[in-house]
Amino acid sequence: MTGQTPATPGPAPHRATAPADRHDDAAVRVVTGEPGCGRTWFLERAARAFAAGPVVRVRADPAGSAVPGGGLRTLLRALGEATGRAPAGGSGQALLDALRAGSRPLLVCVDDAHLWDPLSRAALGDAARHLSRTTTAARLLLTVPGHRPPAPEFAGLTVTRVDPLTPPEAAALLDEVTGGALDGGVRDEIVDAAEGVPALLLALVRRLSPAQVRGDRPPPRPLPGAEVLTDVAGGCLDGLTPGRLGLLLTVAAAARDDEDTAVDRGLVLRAAGQLGQDGALPLPELLAAADDEVRFHSELLRRTVYAAAPQERRRAVHLALAGELAPGDPRALLHRAWAGAVRGRELAAVAGDLPSRRLRCAAYARAAELCEDGPRRAERYTAAAGQALLGGRSHQALRLLDAARTGTGTATAVVRGRAALLRGTVVLHDGPVDEAQASFLHATTLLADRSPADAGTAALAACDAAWAAGDPAGCLAALERCGETEGHDGRGGSRADYRLGLRALLEARFEEAAVRLRRVARDLDGRETCGDPEDVLRAAAAALMLGDLAGARRAGARALAAARTLDTVAALARAREYLAYAELRAGRHALARTHAEEGLRAAHRAGQRNTAAHQHAVLALAASIEGETELVARHVAAALGTARRHGLAQAATLAEWAAARADLGRGRPQEAADRLGPLVRPGARRGHFALWMLAVPCYVEAAVSAGQSEGARSVVEEFALWAGFGADPQAPAQLLRCRALLAPADRADALYGQALDLHDTAGGDFERARTELLHGKWLRRRRRLREARDRLGAALVGFERCGARAWAEQTRGELRALGAEASGPRSAGAADLAGLTPQQLRIARRVAEGATNREVALTLSVSTRTVDYHLRKVFATLGVRSRLELARLVERAEKTGAHP
């Protein structure tokens, strides 16, 4: 770095996969990771976090590794200085005694332990194994490199791998070291090039001039070059013979630009033999071999070996590899292209036959580089961008589209339209959605005459962008454009139903919307194959709009399978998003959380920050159920941070709702009402047009609890229209709950009862428990204490079953106000069975015998709903929390004879 934008190292951001601050959950840890990933930083963080006692830090000295026992003596001296107890002698036993001595906690950090002399390594390894098997106050952290097999002295010890940074963590580190001055496009390019290696990130940003930092000039090429990679590798390749370097280069070239860095060992050795190398040469320790395949232990070192080799040497290796591949294998043509031995049109002709997205992208890009014709070059760069996007590399897709611009002035309208469609797709998932909408509409215009099918895809995508932005007028306009292109791709019927159903929904013609959207979901169920992930995701969206949550789950699962089958990485995160929404709406919050966590990881890998914002919003909603206040705040902040920058009204609405629901669960109705009021009441600040009504039940509850009932009445009738559409199975019961909250005393009791009857139909522990809690509060205030205890006891069981800890605690407070024992399962005696009705007693006995609700229903000739209702009453009356507790109580009663 030069000029006014210095980059200083600074602390690395938090890594979720590297528990540096949890060193106390194992007595000994071996910390590993590839060069530049921050093993030393891991120790520094652990040392800063350890406040229980002294910290001893020793870094191995390579120059002293030839002195037998030198490392051991250095560590013993450091231990003596830190503890004030001089170790007796200089042996491995002395080290073990020093680590065991004293009751005060001690943290010992040994960096680069692999560089110690053999005697010191053996003593350290023996001491570590003894510590890991005994109870001791000492903790030991060792770092060793991850690009080679671990030293045998440290075998069998607990290993923690410092993984590369995720894209958001890498971007945060770059923002930190540049003070936020780094241009967003340059930052994204560096994040892609560094592949999560912190040292490489810092090395690349230090090379930038002030103009490059601002984005006024492109960064230096190549990014990164051989000099930077060699510097970050830190001498890991020093001392290798020419033969070993040659073999390493052959492996590196064979794995170039492929997702799978494992290559055929026979191919490598045959190519090495063709180059005059010893085909029987033993594999260097930097390589790992398994199942006739070979790969580098470290991707950074693979890149370094390839970049540092002379160009002529690389060319010869690629030609040798091409010569050893089977005739007709398209990879042979790609290797020849990298050697500059084929024409672009030959490579472009076989690019689509290559086995992976990365290789196809590389082939189209290389074919474009070899082409002098501007329009044809633009077409090939656009094809490469499409493969990059489908492979989940959004930033690379944008760079390829930028390269395509040099020839788009004279390119056909179809090529320019497809480039605009691709650019809009990238921005839709990782940028301002109004910009994506404009790009899609431009693509629709360019493609309308020559490629109507692509034009229809672009118009539907423009509708998606308008939906994400909360722009119903934009959705309708895009759907109108889509209607002009239908019937040209064999999907016109399904697309027409989706378009017309969505339009009817936006225009509040709910019956027509239901008919059309139901056809979309039914059409998917009638197919034998998974199909295009995008079409399957639209079917999932249609099912969600209808409230067909089982259908949405099926469609989401099929979209996930289609994305995996077709190697469409970009669709994985979005399939998880739909699955998470379906489970959330169904009240299965733990499953929703699982899908959202997986989806968040997939979104980060694919560079989809907008999709990640939606996953954060789902995670915030799930955490608001579970009462994890800090987690809710973290996910809400992450969702809103992106939503506000990129205009994501949908994600923002969900995040705000999650924050308010967390407030309500913690007993802060005023804060919840203040947050939700603008979101659900008419006005410019109302939330997303298709989502604000989901937050109405929370708002009504919060407003009534805060003494603001009049403000809540105005939105209940609008919510009634939504509940009547049937898109949310919980909405009819929630509507009755809202009416009960606002009703006079002579009507409220009956409304609560009707709401609970509807909950029996809709299912879902959480919403039913909320209604029971509110009813129980209402009953307690009217001194109907026995009924209140029944309702609150059932609510507590429901909340505990779905993990809603904050709501469960709120319910316990209500029970304590009644004088009931609510801090935990009460010690019910066998005589308590006398308090059950005959029907409840019969059900309790059969459940205690291990029968399911369905089996009990068949035995007693009643419905499963009846069994569920009576079982809740049994749990509440007996004060038990599980079927196991019920079984134990019934067993005691049978043994003592103290039963009816």
Order of alpha helices (4+ residues) and beta strands (2+ residues): beta-alpha-beta-alpha-alpha-beta-alpha-beta-beta-alpha-alpha-alpha-alpha-alpha-alpha-beta-alpha-beta-beta-alpha-alpha-alpha-alpha-alpha-alpha-alpha-alpha-alpha-alpha-alpha-alpha-alpha-alpha-alpha-alpha-alpha-alpha-alpha-alpha-alpha-alpha-alpha-alpha-alpha-alpha-alpha-alpha-alpha-alpha-alpha-alpha
